[in-house]
Amino acid sequence: MRRTDFHGGVAVITGAASGIGRGLAIHAGSLGMRVALADVSDAELAEVARYVAEAGGTPEVHHVDVRDYDQVDALAKTVFARWGQVDVLFNNAGIQVHGLSWEVPADLWRRVVDVNLMGVFHGVRAFIPRMIASGHHSHVVNTSSIAALGIFPFSTAYGATKHGNLALTEALALEIEATGIDVVASAVIPSAVDTAIFEHAIAVDTDGHGHEDNLAKRKIIGETGITPAAAAATIFEGASQGLLFIHTHPEDSREFWAERAEKVSTGIVDVRA
Ligand SMILES: NC(=O)c1ccc[n+]([C@@H]2O[C@H](COP(=O)([O-])OP(=O)(O)OC[C@H]3O[C@@H](n4cnc5c(N)ncnc54)[C@H](O)[C@@H]3O)[C@@H](O)[C@H]2O)c1
């Protein structure tokens, strides 16, 4: 696999207003990239645009709700009309919800699916045909989670979407291989990154612990998480190498995956006879 040099290219980032997306945006700026910043948080987006420009990039701000295909399609149309190519699309926007599976309201569960899973599909559907038509070598980088390797109760909707998100990216990579298009797909598997994800998280508090649990997790990622800048550097490096799996914490990934593989394979041989 050839190494991609993203310097001076075009990056599109969803969820660019905060956390990992913000880190990716500033990193892209430092590579002198033209950067389309997409999010629903307008004030924060404007702030990130300033950081991208200060870092040496050319930012453009787009109010885009990834749940809505038409908005993502309009983003792709605008970016290709303006810049003619996309070197890397980061499908990064994501939300967390705490709650027992049987108590999370259906519309809230659907919102998690719409952002974390449909949002990624919308990016793939809107951008890949245009990447092919542009004839330019392109990357699609989808943010999954350590929650796609391990199983975490009380955030079941989140985990389900992140498993789906990972399956989507792996299958996408096989479709790319089968069709020979000039696109590389990568799945990002972050473990703890110090962002506001648990401040933004919604708590369904009928179990009495949702809000507290979000605060506790916020504290843990604040104390043990790597910075969004460090995560962004790892993600850019992995993408430029064309890695299918980009782990921010390879040791955590290995541990959760091994534990789960052990559980599943034990279940295959031991049918509780
Ligand atoms: N922080 C971590 O430890 C961690 C771990 C594993 C995975 N992740 C994943 O990393 C990604 C980024 O999360 P983060 O930690 O930076 O969180 P964050 O809350 O700081 O940032 C998420 C961004 O997504 C945006 N967003 C939410 N809904 C949107 C929508 N409908 N349309 C467009 N934008 C929307 C938010 O406005 C926010 O700016 C997410 O996919 C998350 O699941 C984070």
The ligand as an SDF file (V2000), in Angstrom:
LIG
                    3D

 44 48  0  0  0  0  0  0  0  0999 V2000
  -13.6850   10.5780   23.3690 N   0  0  0  0  0  0  0  0  0  0  0  0
  -13.5380    9.2680   23.4330 C   0  0  0  0  0  0  0  0  0  0  0  0
  -12.9530    8.7260   24.4130 O   0  0  0  0  0  0  0  0  0  0  0  0
  -14.0750    8.3900   22.3230 C   0  0  0  0  0  0  0  0  0  0  0  0
  -13.8630    7.0050   22.4310 C   0  0  0  0  0  0  0  0  0  0  0  0
  -14.3550    6.1840   21.4180 C   0  0  0  0  0  0  0  0  0  0  0  0
  -14.9850    6.7270   20.3150 C   0  0  0  0  0  0  0  0  0  0  0  0
  -15.1700    8.0770   20.2380 N   0  0  0  0  0  0  0  0  0  0  0  0
  -15.8540    8.6010   19.0430 C   0  0  0  0  0  0  0  0  0  0  0  0
  -15.1450    9.7140   18.5280 O   0  0  0  0  0  0  0  0  0  0  0  0
  -16.0380   10.5550   17.7870 C   0  0  0  0  0  0  0  0  0  0  0  0
  -15.8600   12.0000   18.2430 C   0  0  0  0  0  0  0  0  0  0  0  0
  -16.2870   12.0820   19.5940 O   0  0  0  0  0  0  0  0  0  0  0  0
  -15.6550   13.1090   20.6510 P   0  0  0  0  0  0  0  0  0  0  0  0
  -15.1570   12.3060   21.7820 O   0  0  0  0  0  0  0  0  0  0  0  0
  -14.7740   14.0540   19.9730 O   0  0  0  0  0  0  0  0  0  0  0  0
  -17.0110   13.7990   21.1680 O   0  0  0  0  0  0  0  0  0  0  0  0
  -17.4950   15.3210   21.2120 P   0  0  0  0  0  0  0  0  0  0  0  0
  -18.8430   15.2680   21.8550 O   0  0  0  0  0  0  0  0  0  0  0  0
  -16.4520   16.1720   21.8160 O   0  0  0  0  0  0  0  0  0  0  0  0
  -17.6370   15.7080   19.6690 O   0  0  0  0  0  0  0  0  0  0  0  0
  -18.6480   15.1760   18.8590 C   0  0  0  0  0  0  0  0  0  0  0  0
  -19.0800   16.2320   17.8340 C   0  0  0  0  0  0  0  0  0  0  0  0
  -20.1090   15.6490   17.0040 O   0  0  0  0  0  0  0  0  0  0  0  0
  -21.0660   16.6540   16.7540 C   0  0  0  0  0  0  0  0  0  0  0  0
  -22.3620   16.0900   16.3750 N   0  0  0  0  0  0  0  0  0  0  0  0
  -23.2560   15.4470   17.1700 C   0  0  0  0  0  0  0  0  0  0  0  0
  -24.3740   15.1620   16.4760 N   0  0  0  0  0  0  0  0  0  0  0  0
  -24.1700   15.6310   15.2110 C   0  0  0  0  0  0  0  0  0  0  0  0
  -24.9560   15.6270   14.0360 C   0  0  0  0  0  0  0  0  0  0  0  0
  -26.1910   15.1070   14.0310 N   0  0  0  0  0  0  0  0  0  0  0  0
  -24.4520   16.1690   12.9080 N   0  0  0  0  0  0  0  0  0  0  0  0
  -23.2070   16.7270   12.9100 C   0  0  0  0  0  0  0  0  0  0  0  0
  -22.4190   16.7600   14.0030 N   0  0  0  0  0  0  0  0  0  0  0  0
  -22.8920   16.2230   15.1370 C   0  0  0  0  0  0  0  0  0  0  0  0
  -21.1620   17.4140   18.0820 C   0  0  0  0  0  0  0  0  0  0  0  0
  -21.7780   18.6840   17.9180 O   0  0  0  0  0  0  0  0  0  0  0  0
  -19.7030   17.4760   18.4860 C   0  0  0  0  0  0  0  0  0  0  0  0
  -19.1030   18.6520   17.9850 O   0  0  0  0  0  0  0  0  0  0  0  0
  -17.4430   10.0000   18.0530 C   0  0  0  0  0  0  0  0  0  0  0  0
  -17.8470    9.2130   16.9380 O   0  0  0  0  0  0  0  0  0  0  0  0
  -17.2490    9.1290   19.2750 C   0  0  0  0  0  0  0  0  0  0  0  0
  -18.1980    8.0910   19.3430 O   0  0  0  0  0  0  0  0  0  0  0  0
  -14.7290    8.9240   21.2180 C   0  0  0  0  0  0  0  0  0  0  0  0
  1  2  1  0
  2  3  2  0
  2  4  1  0
  4  5  1  0
  4 44  2  0
  5  6  2  0
  6  7  1  0
  7  8  2  0
  8  9  1  0
  8 44  1  0
  9 10  1  0
  9 42  1  0
 10 11  1  0
 11 12  1  0
 11 40  1  0
 12 13  1  0
 13 14  1  0
 14 15  2  0
 14 16  1  0
 14 17  1  0
 17 18  1  0
 18 19  2  0
 18 20  1  0
 18 21  1  0
 21 22  1  0
 22 23  1  0
 23 24  1  0
 23 38  1  0
 24 25  1  0
 25 26  1  0
 25 36  1  0
 26 27  1  0
 26 35  1  0
 27 28  2  0
 28 29  1  0
 29 30  1  0
 29 35  2  0
 30 31  1  0
 30 32  2  0
 32 33  1  0
 33 34  2  0
 34 35  1  0
 36 37  1  0
 36 38  1  0
 38 39  1  0
 40 41  1  0
 40 42  1  0
 42 43  1  0
M  CHG  2   8   1  16  -1
M  END
$$$$
